[in-house]
Amino acid sequence: MRNEKLKEQQKTVPCHYCKQEVEMGVKRCPHCGTHNPSMNVKRAMIWTISGIVVLYLIGFILEVMKG
């Protein structure tokens, strides 16, 4: 049980540049030095689109409240 929790905490993903396994959330790849090696394109697109939607909704709400 304890080993399973350790494995969950240490999830690894391939670096998007060098394809070596790196721990999720590290700032730099220990193999090639690239920034945010665990951030893949799909996740970056989801965050970008989510941010745009939130900003649009805030603008829309503020415009409606103006009158």
C-alpha positions as CSV (number, residue, x, y, z in Angstrom):
1,M,0.0,0.0,0.0
2,R,2.8,2.4,0.9
3,N,4.7,1.6,-2.3
4,E,1.6,2.3,-4.3
5,K,1.3,5.8,-2.8
6,L,5.0,6.5,-3.6
7,K,4.5,5.4,-7.2
8,E,1.5,7.7,-7.6
9,Q,3.5,10.6,-6.3
10,Q,6.4,9.9,-8.7
11,K,4.5,9.8,-12.0
12,T,6.8,10.1,-14.9
13,V,6.2,11.2,-18.5
14,P,8.5,11.5,-21.5
15,C,10.2,14.8,-22.0
16,H,8.7,16.5,-25.0
17,Y,12.2,17.3,-26.4
18,C,14.5,14.4,-25.7
19,K,11.8,11.7,-24.9
20,Q,13.6,10.6,-21.7
21,E,11.4,9.8,-18.7
22,V,11.1,12.7,-16.2
23,E,9.0,13.2,-13.1
24,M,5.7,15.1,-13.6
25,G,6.0,18.8,-12.7
26,V,9.8,19.3,-12.8
27,K,11.0,22.7,-14.0
28,R,13.9,21.4,-16.2
29,C,14.6,18.0,-17.8
30,P,17.6,16.5,-16.0
31,H,18.8,14.9,-19.3
32,C,18.6,17.8,-21.9
33,G,17.8,20.9,-19.7
34,T,14.6,21.9,-21.6
35,H,12.1,24.0,-19.6
36,N,8.8,22.3,-18.5
37,P,9.6,18.9,-20.0
38,S,6.4,17.4,-18.7
39,M,4.1,20.0,-20.4
40,N,2.9,18.5,-23.6
41,V,1.2,20.3,-26.4
42,K,-2.3,19.0,-25.5
43,R,-2.1,20.3,-21.9
44,A,-0.7,23.6,-23.1
45,M,-3.6,24.0,-25.5
46,I,-6.2,23.2,-22.9
47,W,-4.7,25.8,-20.5
48,T,-4.6,28.4,-23.2
49,I,-8.1,27.8,-24.4
50,S,-9.4,27.7,-20.8
51,G,-7.7,31.0,-20.1
52,I,-9.3,32.7,-23.2
53,V,-12.7,31.4,-22.3
54,V,-12.4,32.7,-18.7
55,L,-11.3,36.1,-19.9
56,Y,-14.2,36.3,-22.4
57,L,-16.7,35.3,-19.7
58,I,-15.3,38.0,-17.3
59,G,-15.6,40.6,-20.1
60,F,-19.1,39.5,-21.0
61,I,-20.2,39.7,-17.3
62,L,-18.7,43.1,-16.9
63,E,-20.4,44.4,-20.0
64,V,-23.8,43.0,-18.9
65,M,-23.4,44.6,-15.5
66,K,-22.6,48.0,-17.1
67,G,-26.1,48.1,-18.5
